[in-house]
């Protein structure tokens, strides 16, 4: 059985991006899903001096091992001021020191959502431009606008948006 990991680029305990990532991952058929939470990985702010002094933290290696042992990645990025959250960027920086191609060409369903009408479009564009340089194999993507209006009781309630996500999930599944 194929294994996928699902996580949000957020440290919020009530992350709407984590809700979306888990929902999308559970739409993938015939896979084992492991949900990761960035709060479980204690990483100091990246800096070259810290890396030279103490090396790469064990939790960065543990997260990278999750990527290595998966067959695919479902990631929904939270957006802070139009870019990655600090917690995600810090994880990204530490993992890139382990392997510059940190996504290891694993098929990826890349998503974002926000309470606003743009649905995290800015951070999604940044990631789509950046990730391929780091071994990102983005085979499907999805943005959910106005999360609070379109997601209720653990699922997307707007048919057109649900249909769009299901289409992207199928593309992701084909690539596994």
BALUMGU-696269 format. One record per residue (C-alpha): x, z, y; residue number from 1. Coordinates in steps of 0.25 Angstrom, whole numbers, plus 2048, in hexadecimal, padded with zeros to 3 digits. Layout:
N
+-----+-----+-----+--------+
|  c1 |  c3 |  c2 | marvex |
+-----+-----+-----+--------+
|   X |   Z |   Y |    NUM |
...
+-----+-----+-----+--------+
//
This chain:
176
+-----+-----+-----+--------+
|  c1 |  c3 |  c2 | marvex |
+-----+-----+-----+--------+
| 800 | 800 | 800 |      1 |
| 805 | 7FC | 80E |      2 |
| 808 | 808 | 818 |      3 |
| 805 | 807 | 826 |      4 |
| 808 | 811 | 831 |      5 |
| 7FF | 814 | 83D |      6 |
| 802 | 81B | 84A |      7 |
| 800 | 81C | 859 |      8 |
| 80A | 81B | 864 |      9 |
| 804 | 828 | 869 |     10 |
| 806 | 837 | 868 |     11 |
| 7F8 | 83A | 86C |     12 |
| 7F1 | 843 | 861 |     13 |
| 7E4 | 83B | 864 |     14 |
| 7EB | 82E | 866 |     15 |
| 7E1 | 822 | 867 |     16 |
| 7EC | 819 | 862 |     17 |
| 7EE | 821 | 855 |     18 |
| 7DF | 820 | 853 |     19 |
| 7E0 | 811 | 854 |     20 |
| 7ED | 810 | 84B |     21 |
| 7E6 | 818 | 840 |     22 |
| 7D9 | 810 | 841 |     23 |
| 7E1 | 803 | 840 |     24 |
| 7EA | 807 | 835 |     25 |
| 7DE | 80C | 82D |     26 |
| 7D8 | 7FE | 82E |     27 |
| 7E4 | 7F8 | 827 |     28 |
| 7E0 | 7F7 | 818 |     29 |
| 7E8 | 7FB | 80C |     30 |
| 7F3 | 802 | 813 |     31 |
| 7F8 | 811 | 814 |     32 |
| 7F7 | 816 | 822 |     33 |
| 800 | 820 | 828 |     34 |
| 7FD | 825 | 836 |     35 |
| 808 | 82A | 83E |     36 |
| 807 | 833 | 84A |     37 |
| 813 | 833 | 854 |     38 |
| 810 | 842 | 856 |     39 |
| 817 | 844 | 849 |     40 |
| 824 | 83E | 84D |     41 |
| 82C | 847 | 856 |     42 |
| 835 | 83F | 85E |     43 |
| 83D | 843 | 86B |     44 |
| 83D | 838 | 876 |     45 |
| 847 | 82D | 872 |     46 |
| 854 | 82D | 879 |     47 |
| 862 | 827 | 875 |     48 |
| 869 | 834 | 878 |     49 |
| 85F | 83C | 86F |     50 |
| 861 | 831 | 864 |     51 |
| 870 | 832 | 865 |     52 |
| 870 | 841 | 865 |     53 |
| 865 | 844 | 85A |     54 |
| 862 | 837 | 853 |     55 |
| 854 | 831 | 850 |     56 |
| 84A | 83C | 84D |     57 |
| 845 | 83D | 83F |     58 |
| 836 | 83A | 844 |     59 |
| 83A | 82D | 849 |     60 |
| 840 | 82A | 83B |     61 |
| 833 | 82F | 835 |     62 |
| 82A | 826 | 83D |     63 |
| 833 | 81A | 83B |     64 |
| 832 | 81D | 82C |     65 |
| 823 | 81C | 82D |     66 |
| 825 | 80E | 833 |     67 |
| 82F | 80A | 828 |     68 |
| 826 | 80F | 81D |     69 |
| 819 | 807 | 822 |     70 |
| 815 | 7F9 | 820 |     71 |
| 80E | 7F8 | 82D |     72 |
| 80C | 800 | 83B |     73 |
| 7FF | 802 | 842 |     74 |
| 803 | 807 | 850 |     75 |
| 7FA | 80A | 85C |     76 |
| 801 | 80C | 869 |     77 |
| 7FC | 816 | 874 |     78 |
| 7FF | 811 | 882 |     79 |
| 805 | 81A | 88D |     80 |
| 807 | 814 | 89A |     81 |
| 806 | 806 | 894 |     82 |
| 811 | 809 | 88A |     83 |
| 815 | 810 | 87D |     84 |
| 812 | 81F | 87D |     85 |
| 81F | 828 | 87E |     86 |
| 81D | 82D | 870 |     87 |
| 81C | 81F | 86A |     88 |
| 828 | 819 | 872 |     89 |
| 831 | 825 | 86E |     90 |
| 82E | 823 | 85F |     91 |
| 830 | 814 | 861 |     92 |
| 83E | 817 | 868 |     93 |
| 842 | 820 | 85D |     94 |
| 83E | 817 | 852 |     95 |
| 845 | 80B | 858 |     96 |
| 852 | 813 | 857 |     97 |
| 850 | 814 | 848 |     98 |
| 84D | 805 | 847 |     99 |
| 84B | 7FB | 853 |    100 |
| 841 | 7F4 | 84A |    101 |
| 839 | 801 | 848 |    102 |
| 82C | 7FA | 845 |    103 |
| 833 | 7F3 | 839 |    104 |
| 82B | 7E6 | 83A |    105 |
| 81F | 7EE | 834 |    106 |
| 811 | 7E7 | 837 |    107 |
| 80B | 7EF | 842 |    108 |
| 7FD | 7F0 | 848 |    109 |
| 800 | 7F3 | 856 |    110 |
| 7F5 | 7F9 | 85F |    111 |
| 7F2 | 801 | 86B |    112 |
| 7E5 | 808 | 871 |    113 |
| 7E2 | 810 | 87D |    114 |
| 7D6 | 815 | 884 |    115 |
| 7D7 | 80A | 88E |    116 |
| 7D3 | 7FB | 88E |    117 |
| 7E1 | 7F6 | 88B |    118 |
| 7E2 | 7FD | 87E |    119 |
| 7F1 | 800 | 87F |    120 |
| 7F4 | 7F1 | 882 |    121 |
| 801 | 7F4 | 88A |    122 |
| 808 | 7FC | 87F |    123 |
| 803 | 7F2 | 875 |    124 |
| 80A | 7E7 | 87D |    125 |
| 817 | 7EF | 87E |    126 |
| 817 | 7F2 | 86F |    127 |
| 814 | 7E4 | 86B |    128 |
| 820 | 7DF | 874 |    129 |
| 829 | 7EA | 86F |    130 |
| 826 | 7ED | 860 |    131 |
| 82B | 7DF | 85B |    132 |
| 839 | 7E3 | 860 |    133 |
| 838 | 7EF | 857 |    134 |
| 834 | 7E9 | 84A |    135 |
| 825 | 7E9 | 84E |    136 |
| 81D | 7E0 | 846 |    137 |
| 80F | 7E0 | 84E |    138 |
| 806 | 7D9 | 845 |    139 |
| 7F9 | 7DE | 84C |    140 |
| 7F5 | 7E4 | 859 |    141 |
| 7E9 | 7EB | 85F |    142 |
| 7E5 | 7F2 | 86C |    143 |
| 7D9 | 7FB | 86C |    144 |
| 7D4 | 7FC | 87B |    145 |
| 7CB | 807 | 880 |    146 |
| 7CE | 810 | 873 |    147 |
| 7C3 | 81A | 877 |    148 |
| 7B8 | 80F | 878 |    149 |
| 7BD | 807 | 86C |    150 |
| 7C1 | 812 | 861 |    151 |
| 7B7 | 81C | 85C |    152 |
| 7B7 | 825 | 84F |    153 |
| 7C4 | 81F | 84A |    154 |
| 7C1 | 811 | 84C |    155 |
| 7C0 | 805 | 856 |    156 |
| 7B1 | 804 | 859 |    157 |
| 7B2 | 7F7 | 861 |    158 |
| 7B0 | 7EB | 857 |    159 |
| 7B9 | 7E1 | 85E |    160 |
| 7C4 | 7EB | 85F |    161 |
| 7C2 | 7EF | 851 |    162 |
| 7C2 | 7E1 | 84C |    163 |
| 7CF | 7DE | 854 |    164 |
| 7D6 | 7EA | 84E |    165 |
| 7D2 | 7E6 | 840 |    166 |
| 7D7 | 7D8 | 842 |    167 |
| 7E5 | 7DE | 846 |    168 |
| 7E5 | 7E8 | 83A |    169 |
| 7E3 | 7DC | 831 |    170 |
| 7EF | 7D5 | 837 |    171 |
| 7F7 | 7E2 | 835 |    172 |
| 7F2 | 7E3 | 827 |    173 |
| 7F6 | 7D5 | 824 |    174 |
| 805 | 7D8 | 829 |    175 |
| 807 | 7E4 | 820 |    176 |
+-----+-----+-----+--------+
//
